[in-house]
């Protein structure tokens, strides 16, 4: 009798649990998605070398809002321009959260602008935008810095005397020097061994983050920390960057003149002193170190890779390179340095540079967002703690937005009269309140450096255009372009 009562009680308890579970599922209307396995979720269903391609296909099957599981982490993927724009722009306040991506959390120790939320993010973003603008980002002062750096780049390429060379570190050094001027108040020589070493570290970090091994770390960090592998070497190299940054901060601290701040670090140090007694202030050394790292990493590799890819595209399509040069010669000539005002007259050139960025699709999954609270979106509930992926790849390659999404076509940005036209689906820098803080700087660099190079050189490779492959070497967090030894022939 007692056994029967016990079994009955246990059965009722199981039924009660099931009822409560079903009720809770009804209350939380998750977006649809494929079934996953325990512990690993949907990992086996994703293309490990280009997971964003699988996510785009899932959007075709389940709709523009899809739930997948990367390990135990719930991820909601936004597919297509309409869904991404509605979330990031129309519901911007709900989608400002930044996901605690394990690699980024460890690299920054949880501090800095890149992965912060709430009051920390608001204070650091407001300060960073204001300070960078004060030092010329998007304005004439910054334009002059880039023009000067372009002269150094042209001189260095001239020194190759028409022989074949790898442009990777020339371009990385050039772009990095612009960031160094803003953040550290100085530029470095292209022959500075330590500078070149730092650039190599930045390249290695991006390549690791875009490798299957790097993505595995983000899904199972607790496991990867206990296993041997390249992740330990990468974090050791991150520490080298942190040591370099802290050394520069100390140098600034020792030579700081409160009446004449020289750069971003000086301005942050002054704000730190002003707010040292405020318990809610986010201006302290941990945030300074990590934010400088954010700016240095993000501002170097993505822009230099875009310029390198742009040169590769022009080698692949020499007629387009020739047409750009003719337009540049007509508007500017070969002697005067280009300026941003010239862009209004360089319609074809501007269209080509936009199309380079669209086709390259440099950060296909964007930097993940995060639900810091329950979010209602398109009739679904995105629960607090969910990672959100605005799939920029699906926006930049959407057939409804682009006539030939999978091929290089500058006509995407030209009207019937050959004038430049905007397309709202052009989102390489993401959109909304957490779009790239350096967007205006990157746009300026891409335009001024590319035009300066095309004024002086015609680019080619020894194997000819047919030997060039525009598909990325690595695809995951970032699309990393293939490296080629190129020939820069001086123009008469």
C-alpha beads as a LAMMPS data file, in Angstrom:
LAMMPS data file: protein, C-alpha beads

492 atoms
491 bonds

1 atom types
1 bond types

-500.0 500.0 xlo xhi
-500.0 500.0 ylo yhi
-500.0 500.0 zlo zhi

Masses

1 110.0

Atoms # bond

1 1 1 0.000 0.000 0.000
2 1 1 2.753 2.443 0.992
3 1 1 4.616 1.580 -2.232
4 1 1 1.524 2.364 -4.315
5 1 1 1.085 5.730 -2.573
6 1 1 4.741 6.515 -3.139
7 1 1 4.529 5.615 -6.841
8 1 1 1.319 7.632 -7.206
9 1 1 2.919 10.645 -5.536
10 1 1 5.986 10.343 -7.751
11 1 1 3.771 10.078 -10.843
12 1 1 1.777 13.173 -9.845
13 1 1 5.010 15.047 -9.228
14 1 1 6.298 14.149 -12.715
15 1 1 3.005 15.247 -14.287
16 1 1 3.116 18.526 -12.335
17 1 1 6.670 19.215 -13.490
18 1 1 5.699 18.495 -17.104
19 1 1 2.666 20.780 -16.900
20 1 1 4.728 23.601 -15.410
21 1 1 7.399 23.059 -18.080
22 1 1 4.824 23.207 -20.879
23 1 1 3.268 26.322 -19.355
24 1 1 6.627 28.043 -19.163
25 1 1 7.315 27.101 -22.809
26 1 1 4.012 28.679 -23.846
27 1 1 4.870 31.880 -22.036
28 1 1 8.269 32.127 -23.767
29 1 1 7.627 32.041 -27.495
30 1 1 11.108 31.455 -28.852
31 1 1 11.876 31.993 -32.535
32 1 1 11.895 28.687 -34.464
33 1 1 15.038 26.769 -35.282
34 1 1 16.533 23.330 -35.807
35 1 1 16.599 20.700 -33.076
36 1 1 19.958 20.306 -31.349
37 1 1 21.823 17.720 -29.345
38 1 1 22.532 17.847 -25.591
39 1 1 25.672 19.800 -24.638
40 1 1 26.792 20.592 -28.225
41 1 1 23.496 22.037 -29.501
42 1 1 23.541 22.674 -33.267
43 1 1 27.326 22.753 -33.688
44 1 1 27.443 19.686 -35.942
45 1 1 24.940 21.329 -38.310
46 1 1 27.041 24.462 -38.848
47 1 1 29.752 24.830 -41.457
48 1 1 32.764 24.989 -39.126
49 1 1 34.769 27.090 -41.607
50 1 1 31.961 29.521 -42.425
51 1 1 29.115 29.197 -39.881
52 1 1 27.408 32.324 -41.219
53 1 1 26.630 30.452 -44.471
54 1 1 24.664 27.822 -42.537
55 1 1 22.887 30.529 -40.564
56 1 1 21.790 32.250 -43.790
57 1 1 20.391 28.942 -45.093
58 1 1 18.562 28.361 -41.790
59 1 1 16.895 31.726 -42.375
60 1 1 15.523 30.381 -45.649
61 1 1 14.009 27.391 -43.801
62 1 1 12.816 28.952 -40.537
63 1 1 12.350 32.622 -41.343
64 1 1 14.317 35.803 -40.595
65 1 1 14.491 35.189 -36.814
66 1 1 16.088 31.831 -35.976
67 1 1 17.125 30.139 -32.720
68 1 1 20.235 27.944 -32.676
69 1 1 22.348 26.584 -29.848
70 1 1 26.130 26.858 -29.833
71 1 1 26.874 24.392 -27.078
72 1 1 24.538 25.435 -24.285
73 1 1 24.457 29.075 -25.394
74 1 1 21.151 30.081 -26.945
75 1 1 21.695 32.280 -30.006
76 1 1 19.047 34.172 -31.963
77 1 1 20.135 34.948 -35.525
78 1 1 18.624 37.889 -37.417
79 1 1 18.624 37.167 -41.159
80 1 1 18.108 39.730 -43.929
81 1 1 18.003 43.515 -44.113
82 1 1 14.456 43.979 -42.790
83 1 1 15.020 41.965 -39.592
84 1 1 18.478 43.428 -38.901
85 1 1 17.340 47.009 -39.511
86 1 1 14.181 46.558 -37.427
87 1 1 16.230 45.264 -34.485
88 1 1 19.318 47.485 -34.570
89 1 1 17.680 50.719 -35.705
90 1 1 13.932 50.630 -35.020
91 1 1 14.304 48.810 -31.672
92 1 1 17.788 50.117 -30.971
93 1 1 17.375 50.437 -27.194
94 1 1 16.504 46.738 -26.857
95 1 1 19.522 45.593 -28.867
96 1 1 22.381 47.640 -27.381
97 1 1 23.613 44.811 -25.174
98 1 1 26.998 43.307 -26.035
99 1 1 27.503 39.592 -25.587
100 1 1 30.149 38.276 -23.178
101 1 1 32.153 36.544 -25.930
102 1 1 34.645 34.410 -23.926
103 1 1 37.706 35.245 -26.045
104 1 1 37.025 38.988 -25.792
105 1 1 36.217 38.775 -22.080
106 1 1 39.548 37.109 -21.317
107 1 1 41.553 39.376 -23.648
108 1 1 40.123 42.541 -22.064
109 1 1 39.646 41.110 -18.535
110 1 1 36.001 42.132 -18.871
111 1 1 36.748 45.856 -19.195
112 1 1 36.767 48.423 -21.986
113 1 1 34.342 49.751 -24.571
114 1 1 34.067 46.667 -26.794
115 1 1 32.078 44.286 -24.568
116 1 1 30.691 46.634 -21.934
117 1 1 27.011 47.288 -21.237
118 1 1 24.884 49.726 -19.284
119 1 1 26.507 52.703 -17.593
120 1 1 30.048 51.596 -18.434
121 1 1 29.256 51.398 -22.153
122 1 1 27.434 54.737 -22.131
123 1 1 30.252 56.588 -20.360
124 1 1 33.046 55.079 -22.451
125 1 1 31.307 55.379 -25.831
126 1 1 30.273 59.004 -25.231
127 1 1 33.791 59.922 -24.118
128 1 1 35.486 58.014 -26.940
129 1 1 33.363 59.516 -29.706
130 1 1 33.786 63.043 -28.334
131 1 1 37.539 62.697 -27.828
132 1 1 38.247 61.142 -31.221
133 1 1 36.212 63.884 -32.899
134 1 1 38.111 66.519 -30.937
135 1 1 41.326 65.059 -32.342
136 1 1 39.995 65.188 -35.862
137 1 1 38.179 61.921 -36.579
138 1 1 35.999 62.664 -39.585
139 1 1 37.361 66.213 -39.825
140 1 1 40.089 68.190 -41.580
141 1 1 42.769 67.497 -38.971
142 1 1 42.484 63.751 -39.368
143 1 1 42.376 64.133 -43.136
144 1 1 45.780 65.828 -43.023
145 1 1 47.226 63.018 -40.870
146 1 1 46.031 60.424 -43.380
147 1 1 47.363 62.444 -46.313
148 1 1 50.759 62.606 -44.631
149 1 1 50.743 58.889 -43.864
150 1 1 49.760 58.180 -47.483
151 1 1 52.986 59.898 -48.585
152 1 1 55.007 57.549 -46.366
153 1 1 53.165 54.579 -47.874
154 1 1 53.761 55.749 -51.458
155 1 1 57.462 56.264 -50.709
156 1 1 57.767 52.784 -49.209
157 1 1 56.053 51.148 -52.184
158 1 1 58.257 53.186 -54.546
159 1 1 61.248 51.595 -52.862
160 1 1 60.188 48.190 -54.240
161 1 1 61.142 49.506 -57.729
162 1 1 58.495 47.484 -59.518
163 1 1 59.515 44.155 -57.991
164 1 1 57.044 41.720 -56.449
165 1 1 56.265 42.241 -52.729
166 1 1 53.736 41.360 -50.030
167 1 1 51.816 44.566 -49.157
168 1 1 50.359 43.225 -45.905
169 1 1 52.708 44.925 -43.435
170 1 1 53.042 48.141 -45.436
171 1 1 49.269 48.547 -45.270
172 1 1 48.951 47.371 -41.664
173 1 1 51.676 49.796 -40.609
174 1 1 50.067 52.663 -42.494
175 1 1 46.612 52.167 -41.001
176 1 1 48.013 51.406 -37.555
177 1 1 49.975 54.658 -37.588
178 1 1 46.752 56.640 -37.994
179 1 1 45.345 54.964 -34.877
180 1 1 48.671 55.415 -33.082
181 1 1 48.530 59.158 -33.753
182 1 1 45.043 59.349 -32.287
183 1 1 45.644 57.129 -29.273
184 1 1 49.388 57.348 -28.512
185 1 1 50.205 60.699 -30.114
186 1 1 52.964 59.252 -32.328
187 1 1 53.634 57.263 -35.483
188 1 1 56.192 54.470 -35.923
189 1 1 58.699 53.749 -38.658
190 1 1 57.899 50.888 -41.029
191 1 1 61.357 49.560 -40.109
192 1 1 60.689 49.527 -36.358
193 1 1 61.055 45.847 -35.417
194 1 1 58.921 46.161 -32.292
195 1 1 56.157 47.885 -34.269
196 1 1 56.254 45.102 -36.865
197 1 1 56.101 42.531 -34.077
198 1 1 52.960 44.167 -32.665
199 1 1 51.364 44.152 -36.127
200 1 1 52.119 40.443 -36.422
201 1 1 50.414 39.845 -33.069
202 1 1 47.297 41.706 -34.256
203 1 1 47.234 39.618 -37.429
204 1 1 47.619 36.390 -35.451
205 1 1 44.791 37.339 -33.071
206 1 1 42.382 37.995 -35.948
207 1 1 43.351 34.763 -37.690
208 1 1 42.860 32.775 -34.481
209 1 1 39.444 34.360 -33.878
210 1 1 38.437 33.427 -37.430
211 1 1 39.653 29.834 -37.174
212 1 1 37.587 26.813 -36.046
213 1 1 39.872 26.612 -32.998
214 1 1 39.009 30.180 -32.007
215 1 1 35.295 29.579 -32.434
216 1 1 35.576 26.412 -30.350
217 1 1 37.116 28.479 -27.554
218 1 1 34.076 30.781 -27.567
219 1 1 31.684 27.831 -27.285
220 1 1 33.593 25.731 -24.716
221 1 1 36.013 28.108 -22.930
222 1 1 36.021 26.007 -19.727
223 1 1 37.201 23.002 -21.745
224 1 1 39.679 24.844 -23.977
225 1 1 41.364 26.382 -20.940
226 1 1 42.214 22.853 -19.785
227 1 1 43.375 21.502 -23.139
228 1 1 46.725 22.180 -24.826
229 1 1 46.573 24.247 -28.004
230 1 1 47.311 27.522 -29.747
231 1 1 44.801 29.436 -27.596
232 1 1 47.382 29.658 -24.806
233 1 1 49.979 31.147 -27.132
234 1 1 47.445 33.674 -28.450
235 1 1 46.554 34.865 -24.960
236 1 1 50.258 35.207 -24.179
237 1 1 50.534 37.464 -27.226
238 1 1 47.512 39.466 -26.073
239 1 1 49.429 40.070 -22.843
240 1 1 52.302 41.474 -24.914
241 1 1 49.886 44.032 -26.378
242 1 1 48.593 44.846 -22.905
243 1 1 52.162 45.337 -21.637
244 1 1 52.922 47.660 -24.560
245 1 1 49.727 49.638 -23.879
246 1 1 50.430 49.943 -20.154
247 1 1 53.973 51.130 -20.887
248 1 1 52.598 53.855 -23.170
249 1 1 50.047 54.869 -20.542
250 1 1 52.813 55.184 -17.932
251 1 1 54.876 57.331 -20.321
252 1 1 51.857 59.579 -20.797
253 1 1 51.305 59.737 -17.043
254 1 1 54.912 60.829 -16.485
255 1 1 54.783 63.596 -19.114
256 1 1 51.152 64.715 -18.822
257 1 1 50.452 68.437 -19.240
258 1 1 46.861 69.064 -18.045
259 1 1 46.669 72.259 -20.105
260 1 1 47.600 70.557 -23.378
261 1 1 46.347 66.973 -23.871
262 1 1 48.117 65.304 -26.793
263 1 1 45.873 62.341 -27.580
264 1 1 43.203 59.924 -26.363
265 1 1 45.283 58.569 -23.474
266 1 1 45.993 62.070 -22.122
267 1 1 42.306 62.958 -22.244
268 1 1 41.349 59.755 -20.437
269 1 1 43.974 60.332 -17.730
270 1 1 42.668 63.864 -17.155
271 1 1 39.108 62.564 -16.863
272 1 1 40.342 59.872 -14.465
273 1 1 41.756 62.541 -12.152
274 1 1 38.592 64.643 -12.386
275 1 1 36.340 61.740 -11.403
276 1 1 38.569 59.810 -9.007
277 1 1 36.201 60.540 -6.100
278 1 1 33.043 59.480 -7.990
279 1 1 32.084 55.895 -7.069
280 1 1 30.077 55.524 -10.315
281 1 1 32.897 56.677 -12.590
282 1 1 34.141 54.236 -15.233
283 1 1 37.325 56.214 -15.784
284 1 1 39.983 53.972 -14.263
285 1 1 43.095 52.177 -15.524
286 1 1 41.475 48.834 -16.373
287 1 1 38.966 50.512 -18.672
288 1 1 41.712 52.689 -20.186
289 1 1 43.972 49.748 -21.021
290 1 1 41.189 47.643 -22.501
291 1 1 39.597 50.500 -24.475
292 1 1 42.964 51.427 -26.002
293 1 1 43.359 47.752 -26.953
294 1 1 39.865 47.808 -28.499
295 1 1 40.736 50.850 -30.616
296 1 1 44.171 49.577 -31.598
297 1 1 43.013 46.101 -32.622
298 1 1 39.800 47.134 -34.361
299 1 1 41.375 50.143 -36.043
300 1 1 44.324 48.310 -37.551
301 1 1 43.485 44.941 -39.043
302 1 1 39.970 45.428 -40.442
303 1 1 40.764 48.610 -42.380
304 1 1 44.148 47.436 -43.665
305 1 1 42.612 44.113 -44.759
306 1 1 39.889 46.009 -46.616
307 1 1 42.458 48.110 -48.496
308 1 1 44.511 45.007 -49.298
309 1 1 41.388 43.256 -50.577
310 1 1 40.538 46.348 -52.622
311 1 1 43.917 46.194 -54.371
312 1 1 43.376 42.478 -55.048
313 1 1 39.954 43.192 -56.594
314 1 1 41.495 45.806 -58.920
315 1 1 44.174 43.325 -59.984
316 1 1 41.398 40.828 -60.742
317 1 1 39.535 43.467 -62.786
318 1 1 42.212 45.625 -64.502
319 1 1 39.634 47.494 -66.614
320 1 1 37.938 48.766 -63.452
321 1 1 41.348 49.818 -62.114
322 1 1 41.982 51.712 -65.354
323 1 1 38.588 53.433 -65.224
324 1 1 39.211 54.536 -61.648
325 1 1 42.599 55.969 -62.594
326 1 1 41.089 57.906 -65.504
327 1 1 38.449 59.406 -63.228
328 1 1 41.064 60.271 -60.569
329 1 1 43.355 61.852 -63.201
330 1 1 40.470 63.965 -64.505
331 1 1 39.294 65.202 -61.104
332 1 1 42.556 65.416 -59.109
333 1 1 45.530 64.700 -61.363
334 1 1 48.594 62.750 -60.244
335 1 1 50.305 65.371 -58.077
336 1 1 47.800 66.891 -55.633
337 1 1 46.915 64.830 -52.557
338 1 1 43.290 63.670 -52.615
339 1 1 40.911 65.111 -50.039
340 1 1 37.496 64.013 -48.856
341 1 1 35.827 66.792 -50.829
342 1 1 36.968 64.989 -53.996
343 1 1 34.699 62.065 -53.223
344 1 1 31.684 64.085 -54.385
345 1 1 33.182 64.146 -57.897
346 1 1 34.634 60.620 -57.952
347 1 1 31.357 58.741 -58.419
348 1 1 32.785 55.606 -60.017
349 1 1 35.698 55.405 -57.576
350 1 1 33.360 55.787 -54.612
351 1 1 31.065 53.096 -56.003
352 1 1 33.986 50.674 -56.450
353 1 1 35.206 51.206 -52.879
354 1 1 31.710 50.606 -51.496
355 1 1 31.374 47.457 -53.590
356 1 1 34.745 46.200 -52.333
357 1 1 33.451 46.440 -48.768
358 1 1 30.118 44.819 -49.647
359 1 1 31.722 41.879 -51.421
360 1 1 34.412 41.420 -48.772
361 1 1 31.807 41.223 -45.995
362 1 1 34.581 41.564 -43.426
363 1 1 32.643 40.770 -40.224
364 1 1 29.820 38.529 -41.529
365 1 1 28.228 37.845 -38.146
366 1 1 28.916 41.316 -36.748
367 1 1 30.050 41.519 -33.138
368 1 1 27.294 39.662 -31.223
369 1 1 24.635 41.565 -29.331
370 1 1 23.112 40.303 -26.083
371 1 1 19.708 40.353 -24.438
372 1 1 20.286 42.123 -21.114
373 1 1 16.539 41.700 -20.496
374 1 1 13.661 39.798 -22.124
375 1 1 13.046 41.296 -25.586
376 1 1 9.804 41.134 -27.577
377 1 1 10.582 41.057 -31.287
378 1 1 8.307 40.181 -34.195
379 1 1 5.920 38.238 -31.988
380 1 1 8.697 36.220 -30.350
381 1 1 10.395 36.474 -26.972
382 1 1 14.176 36.624 -26.865
383 1 1 14.937 35.690 -23.235
384 1 1 17.474 37.523 -21.110
385 1 1 20.929 35.983 -21.507
386 1 1 20.471 35.138 -25.194
387 1 1 23.274 35.934 -27.627
388 1 1 22.029 37.794 -30.721
389 1 1 23.755 37.626 -34.110
390 1 1 22.752 40.344 -36.606
391 1 1 23.848 38.429 -39.716
392 1 1 25.454 41.217 -41.760
393 1 1 26.428 38.587 -44.337
394 1 1 22.736 38.068 -45.138
395 1 1 22.252 41.826 -45.563
396 1 1 25.259 42.434 -47.804
397 1 1 24.401 39.405 -49.966
398 1 1 20.592 39.611 -49.997
399 1 1 19.121 39.120 -53.463
400 1 1 16.251 41.539 -52.770
401 1 1 18.773 44.315 -52.092
402 1 1 21.503 43.654 -54.684
403 1 1 21.155 42.837 -58.360
404 1 1 24.149 40.459 -58.439
405 1 1 24.919 39.800 -54.743
406 1 1 27.623 37.160 -55.289
407 1 1 29.716 38.978 -57.881
408 1 1 31.682 42.229 -57.946
409 1 1 29.470 44.903 -59.476
410 1 1 30.082 48.657 -58.870
411 1 1 26.732 49.347 -60.570
412 1 1 25.150 48.467 -57.220
413 1 1 26.152 51.985 -56.154
414 1 1 25.562 53.920 -59.389
415 1 1 22.329 55.321 -60.803
416 1 1 21.384 55.388 -64.479
417 1 1 23.345 58.625 -64.942
418 1 1 26.552 57.215 -63.439
419 1 1 26.169 59.167 -60.206
420 1 1 26.859 57.560 -56.846
421 1 1 23.761 56.279 -55.041
422 1 1 23.414 55.019 -51.498
423 1 1 21.864 51.705 -50.525
424 1 1 20.485 51.370 -46.967
425 1 1 21.508 47.683 -46.970
426 1 1 25.183 48.715 -47.058
427 1 1 26.035 47.798 -43.436
428 1 1 29.675 46.679 -43.207
429 1 1 30.030 48.683 -39.963
430 1 1 26.775 47.330 -38.491
431 1 1 24.040 49.824 -37.538
432 1 1 22.292 51.480 -34.621
433 1 1 23.692 52.549 -31.287
434 1 1 26.495 49.967 -31.262
435 1 1 27.739 50.469 -34.783
436 1 1 31.508 50.716 -35.199
437 1 1 32.830 53.699 -33.235
438 1 1 35.540 54.272 -35.853
439 1 1 33.291 54.118 -38.927
440 1 1 33.951 57.676 -40.139
441 1 1 37.698 57.187 -39.693
442 1 1 37.701 53.879 -41.589
443 1 1 35.710 55.372 -44.473
444 1 1 38.162 58.245 -44.705
445 1 1 41.195 55.953 -44.648
446 1 1 39.849 53.591 -47.305
447 1 1 39.088 56.472 -49.667
448 1 1 42.244 58.545 -49.177
449 1 1 44.710 55.643 -49.160
450 1 1 43.187 53.881 -52.166
451 1 1 42.979 57.044 -54.268
452 1 1 46.543 58.029 -53.306
453 1 1 47.812 54.608 -54.393
454 1 1 45.934 54.624 -57.701
455 1 1 47.291 58.090 -58.506
456 1 1 50.834 56.737 -58.435
457 1 1 50.713 53.018 -59.248
458 1 1 49.108 50.358 -61.404
459 1 1 48.805 47.060 -59.527
460 1 1 49.223 43.553 -60.935
461 1 1 50.468 40.050 -60.068
462 1 1 52.943 37.917 -61.981
463 1 1 50.327 35.234 -62.695
464 1 1 47.857 37.684 -64.229
465 1 1 44.237 38.460 -63.218
466 1 1 43.095 34.847 -63.655
467 1 1 45.450 33.732 -60.864
468 1 1 43.633 35.883 -58.304
469 1 1 41.027 34.271 -56.040
470 1 1 38.719 36.733 -54.280
471 1 1 37.272 34.158 -51.882
472 1 1 38.557 34.557 -48.307
473 1 1 41.431 32.502 -46.933
474 1 1 39.647 32.202 -43.563
475 1 1 35.969 32.759 -42.768
476 1 1 34.287 32.875 -39.392
477 1 1 34.377 35.890 -37.090
478 1 1 36.072 37.760 -39.948
479 1 1 36.602 37.103 -43.630
480 1 1 40.387 37.218 -43.968
481 1 1 41.498 37.927 -47.570
482 1 1 44.147 35.845 -49.319
483 1 1 47.681 37.216 -49.454
484 1 1 49.412 37.820 -52.775
485 1 1 52.781 39.204 -53.729
486 1 1 51.873 42.144 -55.935
487 1 1 53.688 44.407 -58.392
488 1 1 53.218 48.184 -58.126
489 1 1 54.244 49.762 -61.422
490 1 1 54.798 53.535 -61.139
491 1 1 52.551 55.551 -63.450
492 1 1 54.188 58.013 -65.818

Bonds

1 1 1 2
2 1 2 3
3 1 3 4
4 1 4 5
5 1 5 6
6 1 6 7
7 1 7 8
8 1 8 9
9 1 9 10
10 1 10 11
11 1 11 12
12 1 12 13
13 1 13 14
14 1 14 15
15 1 15 16
16 1 16 17
17 1 17 18
18 1 18 19
19 1 19 20
20 1 20 21
21 1 21 22
22 1 22 23
23 1 23 24
24 1 24 25
25 1 25 26
26 1 26 27
27 1 27 28
28 1 28 29
29 1 29 30
30 1 30 31
31 1 31 32
32 1 32 33
33 1 33 34
34 1 34 35
35 1 35 36
36 1 36 37
37 1 37 38
38 1 38 39
39 1 39 40
40 1 40 41
41 1 41 42
42 1 42 43
43 1 43 44
44 1 44 45
45 1 45 46
46 1 46 47
47 1 47 48
48 1 48 49
49 1 49 50
50 1 50 51
51 1 51 52
52 1 52 53
53 1 53 54
54 1 54 55
55 1 55 56
56 1 56 57
57 1 57 58
58 1 58 59
59 1 59 60
60 1 60 61
61 1 61 62
62 1 62 63
63 1 63 64
64 1 64 65
65 1 65 66
66 1 66 67
67 1 67 68
68 1 68 69
69 1 69 70
70 1 70 71
71 1 71 72
72 1 72 73
73 1 73 74
74 1 74 75
75 1 75 76
76 1 76 77
77 1 77 78
78 1 78 79
79 1 79 80
80 1 80 81
81 1 81 82
82 1 82 83
83 1 83 84
84 1 84 85
85 1 85 86
86 1 86 87
87 1 87 88
88 1 88 89
89 1 89 90
90 1 90 91
91 1 91 92
92 1 92 93
93 1 93 94
94 1 94 95
95 1 95 96
96 1 96 97
97 1 97 98
98 1 98 99
99 1 99 100
100 1 100 101
101 1 101 102
102 1 102 103
103 1 103 104
104 1 104 105
105 1 105 106
106 1 106 107
107 1 107 108
108 1 108 109
109 1 109 110
110 1 110 111
111 1 111 112
112 1 112 113
113 1 113 114
114 1 114 115
115 1 115 116
116 1 116 117
117 1 117 118
118 1 118 119
119 1 119 120
120 1 120 121
121 1 121 122
122 1 122 123
123 1 123 124
124 1 124 125
125 1 125 126
126 1 126 127
127 1 127 128
128 1 128 129
129 1 129 130
130 1 130 131
131 1 131 132
132 1 132 133
133 1 133 134
134 1 134 135
135 1 135 136
136 1 136 137
137 1 137 138
138 1 138 139
139 1 139 140
140 1 140 141
141 1 141 142
142 1 142 143
143 1 143 144
144 1 144 145
145 1 145 146
146 1 146 147
147 1 147 148
148 1 148 149
149 1 149 150
150 1 150 151
151 1 151 152
152 1 152 153
153 1 153 154
154 1 154 155
155 1 155 156
156 1 156 157
157 1 157 158
158 1 158 159
159 1 159 160
160 1 160 161
161 1 161 162
162 1 162 163
163 1 163 164
164 1 164 165
165 1 165 166
166 1 166 167
167 1 167 168
168 1 168 169
169 1 169 170
170 1 170 171
171 1 171 172
172 1 172 173
173 1 173 174
174 1 174 175
175 1 175 176
176 1 176 177
177 1 177 178
178 1 178 179
179 1 179 180
180 1 180 181
181 1 181 182
182 1 182 183
183 1 183 184
184 1 184 185
185 1 185 186
186 1 186 187
187 1 187 188
188 1 188 189
189 1 189 190
190 1 190 191
191 1 191 192
192 1 192 193
193 1 193 194
194 1 194 195
195 1 195 196
196 1 196 197
197 1 197 198
198 1 198 199
199 1 199 200
200 1 200 201
201 1 201 202
202 1 202 203
203 1 203 204
204 1 204 205
205 1 205 206
206 1 206 207
207 1 207 208
208 1 208 209
209 1 209 210
210 1 210 211
211 1 211 212
212 1 212 213
213 1 213 214
214 1 214 215
215 1 215 216
216 1 216 217
217 1 217 218
218 1 218 219
219 1 219 220
220 1 220 221
221 1 221 222
222 1 222 223
223 1 223 224
224 1 224 225
225 1 225 226
226 1 226 227
227 1 227 228
228 1 228 229
229 1 229 230
230 1 230 231
231 1 231 232
232 1 232 233
233 1 233 234
234 1 234 235
235 1 235 236
236 1 236 237
237 1 237 238
238 1 238 239
239 1 239 240
240 1 240 241
241 1 241 242
242 1 242 243
243 1 243 244
244 1 244 245
245 1 245 246
246 1 246 247
247 1 247 248
248 1 248 249
249 1 249 250
250 1 250 251
251 1 251 252
252 1 252 253
253 1 253 254
254 1 254 255
255 1 255 256
256 1 256 257
257 1 257 258
258 1 258 259
259 1 259 260
260 1 260 261
261 1 261 262
262 1 262 263
263 1 263 264
264 1 264 265
265 1 265 266
266 1 266 267
267 1 267 268
268 1 268 269
269 1 269 270
270 1 270 271
271 1 271 272
272 1 272 273
273 1 273 274
274 1 274 275
275 1 275 276
276 1 276 277
277 1 277 278
278 1 278 279
279 1 279 280
280 1 280 281
281 1 281 282
282 1 282 283
283 1 283 284
284 1 284 285
285 1 285 286
286 1 286 287
287 1 287 288
288 1 288 289
289 1 289 290
290 1 290 291
291 1 291 292
292 1 292 293
293 1 293 294
294 1 294 295
295 1 295 296
296 1 296 297
297 1 297 298
298 1 298 299
299 1 299 300
300 1 300 301
301 1 301 302
302 1 302 303
303 1 303 304
304 1 304 305
305 1 305 306
306 1 306 307
307 1 307 308
308 1 308 309
309 1 309 310
310 1 310 311
311 1 311 312
312 1 312 313
313 1 313 314
314 1 314 315
315 1 315 316
316 1 316 317
317 1 317 318
318 1 318 319
319 1 319 320
320 1 320 321
321 1 321 322
322 1 322 323
323 1 323 324
324 1 324 325
325 1 325 326
326 1 326 327
327 1 327 328
328 1 328 329
329 1 329 330
330 1 330 331
331 1 331 332
332 1 332 333
333 1 333 334
334 1 334 335
335 1 335 336
336 1 336 337
337 1 337 338
338 1 338 339
339 1 339 340
340 1 340 341
341 1 341 342
342 1 342 343
343 1 343 344
344 1 344 345
345 1 345 346
346 1 346 347
347 1 347 348
348 1 348 349
349 1 349 350
350 1 350 351
351 1 351 352
352 1 352 353
353 1 353 354
354 1 354 355
355 1 355 356
356 1 356 357
357 1 357 358
358 1 358 359
359 1 359 360
360 1 360 361
361 1 361 362
362 1 362 363
363 1 363 364
364 1 364 365
365 1 365 366
366 1 366 367
367 1 367 368
368 1 368 369
369 1 369 370
370 1 370 371
371 1 371 372
372 1 372 373
373 1 373 374
374 1 374 375
375 1 375 376
376 1 376 377
377 1 377 378
378 1 378 379
379 1 379 380
380 1 380 381
381 1 381 382
382 1 382 383
383 1 383 384
384 1 384 385
385 1 385 386
386 1 386 387
387 1 387 388
388 1 388 389
389 1 389 390
390 1 390 391
391 1 391 392
392 1 392 393
393 1 393 394
394 1 394 395
395 1 395 396
396 1 396 397
397 1 397 398
398 1 398 399
399 1 399 400
400 1 400 401
401 1 401 402
402 1 402 403
403 1 403 404
404 1 404 405
405 1 405 406
406 1 406 407
407 1 407 408
408 1 408 409
409 1 409 410
410 1 410 411
411 1 411 412
412 1 412 413
413 1 413 414
414 1 414 415
415 1 415 416
416 1 416 417
417 1 417 418
418 1 418 419
419 1 419 420
420 1 420 421
421 1 421 422
422 1 422 423
423 1 423 424
424 1 424 425
425 1 425 426
426 1 426 427
427 1 427 428
428 1 428 429
429 1 429 430
430 1 430 431
431 1 431 432
432 1 432 433
433 1 433 434
434 1 434 435
435 1 435 436
436 1 436 437
437 1 437 438
438 1 438 439
439 1 439 440
440 1 440 441
441 1 441 442
442 1 442 443
443 1 443 444
444 1 444 445
445 1 445 446
446 1 446 447
447 1 447 448
448 1 448 449
449 1 449 450
450 1 450 451
451 1 451 452
452 1 452 453
453 1 453 454
454 1 454 455
455 1 455 456
456 1 456 457
457 1 457 458
458 1 458 459
459 1 459 460
460 1 460 461
461 1 461 462
462 1 462 463
463 1 463 464
464 1 464 465
465 1 465 466
466 1 466 467
467 1 467 468
468 1 468 469
469 1 469 470
470 1 470 471
471 1 471 472
472 1 472 473
473 1 473 474
474 1 474 475
475 1 475 476
476 1 476 477
477 1 477 478
478 1 478 479
479 1 479 480
480 1 480 481
481 1 481 482
482 1 482 483
483 1 483 484
484 1 484 485
485 1 485 486
486 1 486 487
487 1 487 488
488 1 488 489
489 1 489 490
490 1 490 491
491 1 491 492
